[in-house]
Amino acid sequence: MEEGSNSQWGLETATALISGATIKDENDERAAALAVIYPMNELRNHNRLISSQIWLSALALLTGFSTLAYAALRYRLRPAIRTLDDIASHAEDDSTLTAGDFADFRATLAAGTAKYRLAMTKLAALIGADRAEAPPAWPQGADVISVPDSPMAVTVSRRLTALIAVLVLGITVSLGTVAYRSIDESFAPELDKRTRLIGSIANDAIARTLKAGVPLDMMVGGREFFSSLLRDFPEISYFALVTNRPILEMGTRPPTTTSVMLQAGTVVPIVVDNKLVANVVVIKNAGYLSRQFRDLILDLLVVTLVTILLAVELVSVMTNHSLTGPLTRLDYILKLQAAGDFSHRILVSGISAVDRLGQALSLRAERLAAMMAAAQELPKGTRAVQLEPDFIIPAGRPLIMRFCSLGDVRLPLFLIAAADSFPLSFFSLYVRDSDNPLTWLNPGIVISLPLAAYLTAIVFGSPYARPLAKRFGHRNLFLFASIPAALSNFGFFISTNVLEIIFFCVFSGIGYAFASLSCQDYVIDAAPKEHRAQALGLFHVAMFGGFYAGTALGGVVADRLGERSVFLVCAVLIVISAAMILRMLPGPTHVSALTEQGGRSKLRQLLGTIADGQFATLLFGIILPQTILDQVFISYLLSLQMNALGASTADTGRLMMIYFLMVILSGSLYGRLPAGRISAVGITVAGALLGGVTLLAAAAVTNGWTMVVAAIGTGLGYGLVSGPQTATVMELAEGRLAHIGSERVLGAVRVMDRIGSVVGLFAIAGVAGSFGYSAAMGFIAILVLAGVGSYLIYHVASHSLPIIAGRKA
């Protein structure tokens, strides 16, 4: 039972909700109590009714929008489907040269058909027309290919983007609206009853006064009486004592006439001696329920936004798997055959026009390979024969092409990032509230130890991520990483003191480092060099989309179900992401875009990277300060500062949600900017300055609104910097630092990045423990501003690196 300062108290049992007030005598001693009992069965039935309404509405909306989506997508894609069906039906003749959509594709198909016929004619003349054309029964080889989306795939995808966005937004907003209306309508009858009850209380008090002989116009204290009712019952916005006109009014009167007001409000007649003397008009506060259920409404909004984000990720993956991916594969093999290369084929199993075309093109390669195998048996036959300089036909079975792209890891990356950030909004508080056997340490340092252990594990694990991915494959490395990542969350669930949390943070750091870096290396290796910047920009968007969803939902789940339950959710998400990686990524097969490098890193070579001025200013001026801002301010300091300001865990999660949303919006900007027109250095400087200035302002004047501004500014700044940052490192590694090797340079950056974050964490934790959280925020802001200043000065002073240089196409 809980008792408030105004002697009101409440009690909840298995069968009833009890609300009461203590009555005290003139000596301020408890004399009696008044209790109101509300049966729990009625409340449970009410909740079940609300839940059933929401579930039925959700099912109806899902069915309706699914039908609408299918019809709309079919209608939107009808011209493309009709064109592809026409092409597939005439793949072996010359009618594909007619005008229409995909003219370039038609022309390429005609060129490939001509090459195929020429090769068939020459091989038939060589071996005879009666030789077998069955594919040889040799083992099937495979080759993993990375290519950007074809123009045809991009054209079809663009036709669907706006439509998909409208459908996803429509169903999520509709479901959120239905949920809110269901809750609002379920409480409306109770609020009406309460409004009438309050009106009856006022009615009885005024009626007693009138019966005592006091005229209606001569009542004293009526205004104070109504004021006390408004104060005690915030669900009421307006009281009035009305005859043919308002005699006494309190509250906010609606802008209507008296007759309309009588119809809109709750009217309780005052009857004295069987005569109607006046009416008490009570108008309820329309915003009362919204204010009472503010947190619930915000939670619904968070869930809606996360649902939209997850739906976008799912749609992107499904579109890549079922639409743009098949079109890109078809375009790639068609261009190979148009160039006379019949050494590859693709695996297809569907019946769509794209699948039929893919089967036809693969069958061409199979037939020519069978004829080449027959030609091998002839005198002076060769394993592979070039009929003319541009023809390549294998004597064995054509290699199966497996295509890789960001879409292969996008959704698993989203889920693993969400799992890593779920506890972010409360983890520092969770550590602070755990048993602390390290009483001799500064409390700020103790709170930072688990995060330091996490980052230290990443420091030692990061250099091995790329070599392990090369040796065992990106998929196997991710699957291995999911084991310690999932087990660490079970460990957090059962932990009771800081030392146990530190121990499991080590496993969490290793797991997340290997998982995220295996995805990043997959993108780096898979993306063609000229498209790497755009691919890495989208990689960061997917990763920070997971951070956004995780922090947003983590705060909600922690507030509703408890902090420990969040760790179980994280473990489930990690298992799901591992299952998706197992299904979507190829095995440890060589990726065509991968640059092989060997050998162990040498200290002299690593020091050589730091000696390069451009690399050093990028590392110490941009990368390290931005890592400290992201890892220390967001992961450690923000939740402590918000807790000190009186914010709840859910409020902190929403603030982090704003930060990651800004990262997503600004992070996707770099890859969409026109090539060669926007300075990569300029974007980097602008982003770092924006983050540093807004954080410094929040440190100078710390309150809820300045923290919101800091979250927006640092998020936008970090997103702008993250796009060109990795691409610039890879350009340096493959350019002026090529003698050291891209693998070693990338490993050096990752090691220095994590070492800097650990050192920065301890330094800022010490500042926070000694001078407060605002001082620690100011320290981070100064680091960011000093770093970007040195970066800018170097590039302005360097004649070989003009600041107007734009990003490469």
Helices and strands as residue ranges (DSSP letters): E 2-3, E 8-12, E 16-24, E 30-39, H 40-89, G 94-97, H 103-127, E 142-145, H 151-211, G 216-218, H 222-232, E 236-242, E 246-251, H 258-264, E 266-272, E 275-284, H 288-292, H 294-319, I 320-324, H 325-338, E 344-345, H 353-376, E 384-385, E 393-394, E 399-403, H 407-421, G 422-425, H 427-433, H 443-472, H 474-494, H 498-526, G 529-531, H 532-561, H 563-584, H 603-611, H 613-618, I 619-623, H 624-628, I 629-637, H 638-644, H 649-667, G 670-672, H 680-700, H 704-734, H 742-771, H 773-797
